[in-house]
Amino acid sequence: MQFSFNVMKKSAQFLRQHRRQLSGRLRQVLAVAVAVTFAFSPAAQLFAPATVHAKGMPAPVPSPNNSGGDCALYSAHGEIQHVIFLQFDNVHFTRDNPNVPSDLEQMPNLLNFITNNGVLMTNHHTPLKSHTADDIITSLTGVYGDRHGQPIANSFGWFTPPGSKFFDGFAASFQYWTDIVNAATDPSFFMITQDGKNAPAPWVPWTRAGCNVGAASIANMELENVAGDLQSVFGADPAALAAALADVKANRNQAIADFEGIAIHCAAGNAVCSSANHGEPDILSQEPGGYSGFNALYGHKFVAPIISPNGPLTDLDGNTVEDAHGNPGFPGFSGISAAQTLAYVAAMQEHGVPVTYAYISDAHDNHAHDISTAPAACATDPELAFGAANGPGSVCYEAQLAAYNEAFGKFFARLAADGINKNNTLFVITADEGDHYAGGAPFNAGCDGVTVACNYINPATNQSVVGEFDTNLTGLMATEQNITATFDSQFDMVPVFYIAGNPPVGAPLARSFERAAAKLTAVNPLTGNTDNLTEALADPVELKLLHMVTGDPQRTPSFVMFGDPDYFHLTGAPNCNSPCVFQGHGFAWNHGGIDKEVVTTFLGMVGPGVKSNGIHDDVWSDHVDIRPTMLALTGLKDDYPSDGRVLAEELVGFALPVGVRDSGAQFTELARAYKQINAPNGDLARASLVISTRALASGSPGDDSTYINLENDLSAITTQRDALAAQMAALLRNAEFKGQRINENPERDLVHQAQALLNAVEALANTP
């Protein structure tokens, strides 16, 4: 079936973080094939968003007596005085083993706080790829990876210019906000807009409103590595830069604890970031609307004296915050615990930093070697002898969840004693993504983890069955598919291919790789079954539809292979003289792909203006919706249009922006249709991946007509989707931040067009 927009027919309707910092179902077709006619008209220009500056929106009253001094938040009744954003790494609401309570079930101090006082949205989703850096940055900015620069995470490659020593380069996605990739081979910003500028920083609306903003271990708002970030923030202060570099040379571990992971971005002129406190200029040279006169504190070394003036900062258990080597300071990204992160948040909130963004590490990896305060049970867990991976319900996993639950109890009690509570604070709590557990079942079937720990060590062999299946992708491509041309790949469950020479889309070399990837198989080391390694394929044509092509053309990969979540792919020798597939025990929790358990997570919200909806799965949302909802609740807005929408269904009427409230059902109907055609894990994108996979797997060197036709269809779908989504988004933004009511007739017309487009794409996806 060829996709066409000219005939109207009647219709009936995802280098991982490297785990250590570098360290689907498709909808059933309910309709016959349709095609929609959609024409651009001069009137469509009326929907084009205008550039605006972040500032407080008119509201009845600003927040009184805010501990942040001049912090002016304009919530509907002036109640919100504090904002606390927390993002977990891979904490789950759903169960990974039906007998073992989920992560959130085992943290009742957190779960009950959310469900008794606000809403826990359980139909919440990631962007693609569903990896920590992309997911966090998308949550912070409200835009997908094509507009912030990191859709390929937690590391990415780029094609180098001709004459370079290597045909490609690789870097971690975790870098300070204003860093550039490589001065010689790709001098673009890590955080990059579609037009090649430095992406707008997420703290700006808050600091412009007079609020200090704290960051604890959250992606790219603070220094991520002492190797390159020091120049970015201390470059204008030669003495401070020289001192920091000297610290790195003298004791690198202490320097990491001193400078990485913690920051405060201050409001203009705020004393917290004064030069006397080692404040440095907060330089955002390409920020829309300008950004001058703002300072920041970078690192525990300079933040701790502000937020813990009477002695060393301690975690919620009273332990000095330190790294695994005993150095006082930031404990590190890979294992920062709830007790540590929440201590930073509480101390910041108590000392003039009313807006805080923070990250908490996962509970499913054994962190005995990452932090000195890991539960004692983790150091003696028998599984640690095989690797750091834990299975659901294992000894260390359970101990860490218990510690997290205890930490949240102490955290909420401490805040309440400070007068920081659900009546004056907006709490937003989510996880970057879900996970797929890779490994075997426990040998004591029926274990629940809580009363009986699950045992994953085979008593017959004394070997653990916990762990992903690692592959030598180079060897598999060569031995199974006779692909020996040079390529590089991001190590991941979802390998991203960079073919030497950067062949264009549709070139014979690229096509040979794509067809080969579609056919890859492996013998499962546990079951002995032959598994297909590829679930879906996307080349740059499909990646554009998925919001994964950035403003830096050098980063656009040859193609992406969304893989079986039990497998993790590396490169190696072009043979299988050593096994090309084996079970590793270091990691067992895979993500990055398109599997429901990976791309589905949760979003909790508590505070003034948030409904008490408890556990709620009726509203489909994803990470881009978090930011506009937070800004709408606090009466602020961005300099740029969001890819998300305000989650009006979860807000009390008085807290809704005027335009949203006046629009009523028109807003929610339009917003829901918009999400399903525009989100990377929405219905249209899921169907498009089926089409893309069929296209890339098809054909032969002698006949590639199916591929050509389907690629043209995908390109046409993207053009149509983008035009339609732009109109829908403009109406939504005007209601959310400009007070404009959405009229029924244009709204219904756009919704019908969106449904017709979706029907046509799904029909094409289901056409053999």
C-alpha positions, 0 to 999 in steps of 0.5 A: 500500500502506498501512503498518499495525502492526495486521496481522501477516504472515509475512516472508522480510527526506543555506551548506555550510561555505561551504567556508571555515568560513562561508567508495544504493542501497536494499536489495533487497526480500527479503520480502513486505510485513509489518506488525508488532504492537508494544505498549508494556507496563509491562515496557518501562519496565525498559529506560529508561536511568538518568541517570549521571555521567561517571566512571571505571568499575571496572577492574584498574588506572589508567594509571601514570605518565601525563604528564597528572599525575592523569589517571586512565584505566581501560583494561582493563590500564591501558595507555592513557595518551594519547588522540589523535583526528584528523578530516580534512576530506574525505580519502578512502580510495576513489579518485575517479578509478580511475587516481589513488591515493586520498588515503589511498593517497598517505599511506602513513605514515598508512595503514600505521600504521593497517593494520599496527597496528590497524583501518581500518573502511571501511564507516563513515558520516556522519549527515545532513546530511553536512557538516563541523559536523554530522559532527564534532559527532556524532563528538565527542558520540556523538549525532545532530543532533536531540540536539546541535542542528546537523543542518543544517550548516554553516549553518542558518536559523531562523524569526524571531518575528512583527514581526521585520525579516526572516522568517528568520535564518541563522548558521554552525554553527561557534560556541563550545559555550555560545553562543546563536543570537540574543538577539533572535530565537532565544535558544536554544543553538547546541548544544541538547538535545531539551529545550532545554538546552545539550548536554553538552560532549564534554571533560567525562568526560576532565576529570572523570577528571583529564585535560587536553583539548586542541582544535586546530581541531576544531568548537566546542570552542574559539573559532570567531569573535572576533565573538561568542565572546569574550563567552562565555568572557571575560565573567566577567573584565572585564579580559580581555574588554576586552583581547581586544576591544581586540586585535580593534579594533586588529588583527582578523587578529592577534586571530583568530590569537590567540584562535580555533581552539585551547584547553585544557580542564583538569582541576579545579585543574590548574596548566596553566589557572591564573589565572597562565597566563590560565586562565578559568572553563570555564563549563558551567552546564547540564552534567548532574551539575554542572561547577564548579571547572574552568578553560580556556585559550582561544587560541594566545596563551595556549596556545602558552606552555604547549606551546612554552615555549622559543619560538614554536610551529613546525610539523613542518617547523620553520616558525613557525605563522602565518596567511596574513597572517604573523601568528603564531598559529592559521593558520585553519580553512580551510587548516590543514595536517597539519604544523600541526595535528599540531604542535599535537597533539604539543606538547600531548601533550608538555606535560601534555595527554594527550587531544587532539582535532584537525582537519586541512583537506582536501587537494583544494582549493588552499590557496596563499592560505590558509596561507603554508606551502602547497607551492610547486607550488600557487602555480604550478598553472595551475588556480589561475588559474580557482579554488581547486578541484583535480581528482583527480591535479592538480598541487597536490592531489598536492603537498599529499598528499605534504606530508601524508604527510611530516607524518605520518611526522614526527608518528609519529617525534616521538611515538615519541621521546616514548614515545607510541606504539601500546602506550600511546596510543589513536589514532582517525582519521577524516574528516568525510565523503566527497565527490563530485567535480563537474567534467569528466574530465582531458584526458590520459586515463590520468594517475595523478597520481603520475607524470603530473599530470592536466590539466583545462584544455581545450587547445582553449578554455583553460578548466578543466572543474573545478568544480560547477554553480551554480544560481539556485534562485529563478530556476529555481523561478520559470521552471520551476515558476511558484513566486514566493512568498518563500523563503530557502534554505541555499546548498548541494548540499542546499538547505534551504528556509525558506518565508516565513510558516513554513507548517505541514506539508501546507499548500497553500503548502508542498505547492506548493514540494515538488511544484515542487522534485521537478520541477526540472531543469537543462541540464548545462553540460558534457554538454548533458544535462538533469539532474534536480536532486532525488534525495530530499525530506524535510519535517519528518515525514521529518526527524524519522525522520532525526534532523534535528529539534532541540529548537529548533522555530524551526530546523525548515525547511520541507523539505530537497531532497537534490540531484544532487551535481554542483550547488550551489544559491544564491538570486537573482533570480526570473528567468533573465535571467542564466543560472540554471545555470553552472559555477563553478571555486572549488569542486569537491567537494560533500557534504551529500547521500545519495550513497554516495561522500558518506556513506561514509568511514573510521574508523581505530583503533590502540592497546591493546585494538584488534584488528589487523584491517587494512582491514575492511569487515564492520562497518557503523558511523557517527560516533555509534559513535566516542565510546562505543567510545573511552570503553569503551576508556578506562573512562569513561562519559557523563552521557547515553545515546549514540546509538551503540554500542561497536564490539566486533567491532574490540576484543580480548576483554580490552578489552571491557566485562564486559557486552559480553564476557558477551553475546557474539553477542547483543551484536553481533547486537542492535547491528547490527540497531539500527544499521540501523533507527536510523542516518540512513544505515541501511537503514530511513532510506534506504527511508524517504527513497524513501517521503518523496520519493514523498509530497512529489512526489505529488498536486495541489491537488485531490487530495493523498490519496497524500501524506496516506497516506504521511505518516501511514505515515512518522509511524507508522514513526518512532513504532514505530522510536523505541520499538523503538530505545530498547529496543535501545539500553538493552540495549546501554548496560547491557552497555557501561557497567553490566556487564549481560549481554544475554539471548538471548530478549529480544535475539532478540525485538527483532532479529526485530521490527527485521527485520520493521519494516525489511521492512515499510518496504522493501516500502512503499518499493518499492510503486508 
